[in-house]
């Protein structure tokens, strides 16, 4: 499954590495697929829905202190 997650406005480029690390740490996330678009404040990620769900990915981001505004899964 592919997900696009809209975050609050990202203010620091170093945030990208924290968010990327959090997303990649979720079991079932396809690590090479994680893309963070700083200017758009979005995360694009592919994941295995048999292993994880979008809520787990959102939680990992929120646990780092970043607000998830919305997420779409295709």
C-alpha positions as a Markdown table, in Angstrom:
| # | Residue | x | y | z |
|---|---|---|---|---|
| 1 | Unk | 0.0 | 0.0 | 0.0 |
| 2 | Unk | 1.1 | 3.6 | -0.6 |
| 3 | Unk | 0.5 | 6.3 | 1.9 |
| 4 | Unk | 0.8 | 10.1 | 1.8 |
| 5 | Unk | 0.9 | 11.7 | 5.2 |
| 6 | Unk | 0.4 | 15.5 | 5.5 |
| 7 | Unk | 2.3 | 16.9 | 8.5 |
| 8 | Unk | 2.2 | 20.3 | 10.2 |
| 9 | Unk | 4.6 | 22.7 | 8.5 |
| 10 | Unk | 8.1 | 21.5 | 8.9 |
| 11 | Unk | 10.5 | 24.2 | 10.1 |
| 12 | Unk | 13.9 | 22.5 | 10.3 |
| 13 | Unk | 15.7 | 20.3 | 7.8 |
| 14 | Unk | 17.0 | 18.2 | 10.6 |
| 15 | Unk | 13.4 | 17.2 | 11.4 |
| 16 | Unk | 13.5 | 15.2 | 8.1 |
| 17 | Unk | 16.0 | 12.8 | 9.5 |
| 18 | Unk | 14.1 | 12.3 | 12.8 |
| 19 | Unk | 10.8 | 11.7 | 10.9 |
| 20 | Unk | 12.5 | 9.4 | 8.4 |
| 21 | Unk | 14.1 | 7.4 | 11.2 |
| 22 | Unk | 10.8 | 7.0 | 13.0 |
| 23 | Unk | 8.9 | 5.9 | 9.9 |
| 24 | Unk | 11.6 | 3.4 | 8.9 |
| 25 | Unk | 11.6 | 1.9 | 12.4 |
| 26 | Unk | 7.9 | 0.8 | 11.9 |
| 27 | Unk | 7.8 | -3.0 | 11.0 |
| 28 | Unk | 6.3 | -3.5 | 7.6 |
| 29 | Unk | 7.5 | -0.1 | 6.1 |
| 30 | Unk | 9.5 | -0.5 | 2.9 |
| 31 | Unk | 12.5 | 1.4 | 4.0 |
| 32 | Unk | 13.7 | 2.4 | 0.5 |
| 33 | Unk | 10.2 | 3.9 | -0.2 |
| 34 | Unk | 10.3 | 6.6 | 2.5 |
| 35 | Unk | 10.3 | 10.1 | 1.0 |
| 36 | Unk | 10.0 | 13.3 | 3.0 |
| 37 | Unk | 9.0 | 16.4 | 1.1 |
| 38 | Unk | 10.2 | 19.2 | 3.3 |
| 39 | Unk | 8.6 | 22.1 | 1.4 |
| 40 | Unk | 5.2 | 20.3 | 1.2 |
| 41 | Unk | 5.5 | 18.9 | 4.7 |
| 42 | Unk | 4.5 | 15.5 | 3.4 |
| 43 | Unk | 5.8 | 11.9 | 3.9 |
| 44 | Unk | 5.3 | 9.3 | 1.2 |
| 45 | Unk | 5.8 | 5.7 | 2.1 |
| 46 | Unk | 5.0 | 2.2 | 0.9 |
| 47 | Unk | 4.1 | -0.4 | 3.5 |
| 48 | Unk | 2.9 | -4.0 | 3.8 |
| 49 | Unk | -0.6 | -3.9 | 5.1 |
| 50 | Unk | -0.3 | -7.4 | 6.4 |
| 51 | Unk | 2.4 | -6.3 | 8.8 |
| 52 | Unk | 1.4 | -2.7 | 9.8 |
| 53 | Unk | -1.3 | -0.1 | 9.3 |
| 54 | Unk | -1.2 | 3.6 | 8.7 |
| 55 | Unk | -2.1 | 4.4 | 12.3 |
| 56 | Unk | 1.2 | 2.8 | 13.5 |
| 57 | Unk | 3.2 | 5.0 | 11.0 |
| 58 | Unk | 1.2 | 8.1 | 12.1 |
| 59 | Unk | 1.9 | 7.2 | 15.8 |
| 60 | Unk | 5.6 | 6.9 | 15.1 |
| 61 | Unk | 5.7 | 10.4 | 13.6 |
| 62 | Unk | 3.6 | 11.9 | 16.4 |
| 63 | Unk | 5.8 | 10.2 | 19.1 |
| 64 | Unk | 8.6 | 12.3 | 17.6 |
| 65 | Unk | 6.6 | 15.4 | 18.3 |
| 66 | Unk | 5.2 | 16.2 | 14.9 |
| 67 | Unk | 1.5 | 16.7 | 14.2 |
| 68 | Unk | -0.1 | 14.5 | 11.5 |
| 69 | Unk | -2.8 | 16.5 | 9.8 |
| 70 | Unk | -4.1 | 13.8 | 7.5 |
| 71 | Unk | -3.1 | 10.6 | 5.8 |
| 72 | Unk | -4.3 | 8.9 | 2.7 |
| 73 | Unk | -3.7 | 5.3 | 1.7 |
| 74 | Unk | -4.1 | 3.8 | -1.8 |
